[in-house]
Amino acid sequence: MLLAKRLSLLLIILSLVFPGTVRCQVQDSLKKLAGKYIQAKLDSATTIELQEKLFNAGKSAVPFLIDKIDWNEKLVFGEKDDFQSSFANLKRRDYVGLWAMYLIEHIQKGSLNGKPDETVEIIFYKHLQLEYTDMKEMKALYQKWWDRNKYKSPAQLAKEWKNDKRPLSGSFYYWK
């Protein structure tokens, strides 16, 4: 952890000294470092522990989760605690990205206590069954939303969520 902090500080200093040259590399390095940190916290966690760690990470988990939206992999539940977690209502063979979007919705909504309520359940496409290409489209929607909102406070995000200013608002996709 100390090494990670020192590396972050060094990258920030380099970006100040060489702003034009290093900025993109620094941002990419910091993003990768944050992803590695979050991934390390998630390794070997049960589903409930995993969910709690992501909620406790708050907004900092959003880029990590957005990155998972277009994974062409399906959830496979099998542990006992999977059915006690708040996202157990996702289908047993849904895309990993649905799980990631589900958690992003709860992070935006302000359900950061590890026990989100049941107001967000399953994602639907207005006319068809979800396919992998839909996951890519939804990732773009979530990324666009995050780019516009990443500097907002959790309270502002929660207020916008309540006012239906959500990542999928205005698209063919919706949560029900």
C-alpha positions, 0 to 999 in steps of 0.5 A: 500500500505504501508503495502504491501511494509513493508511485501515485505521488511520483506520477503526480509530480511527473505530471506537474513537471512535464504536463503535456508529455506525461499527463495521459500516461499518468492518468492511465497509470493511476487508473490501472493502479486504482483498478489493481488496488480494487481488484486486490481487495476483491480477490477471494471474497464471497459474493456478499463480501465482494458487494460490500467492498465495492459499496465501501469503495463508493464512486472510486469503484465506478470506472472498475465496474464500467470496465467490466460491462462488456465482458463476454462472460456470464455470472455463475452462482454457486455459493450459498451466500449468492442467494442472500446478496442484494443482486441475487435477483439477477439471473444465474446466467446473466452477463457479468456486465449486468451485475456491474451496472446493477452495482453502479446504479446502487452507487449512484442512488446512494445505497452505499451501506452494503444493503441496497433496497430492491428498487433496482432489479433487472435490466430490460431491452424494450423489445428484444432479449439482451445480447452481447452487442447490447452490453457494448452499447450499454457500456458506452452509455455508462461511460458517457454518464460517468464522464459527465458525472465523475466529479459530482458528490455522492449526494448530487448523484443520488439526487439525480438518480431520484430525478431519473437522471440515470445512465440508461435514461433516454435509451432503449434499455431500462431497469425494472 
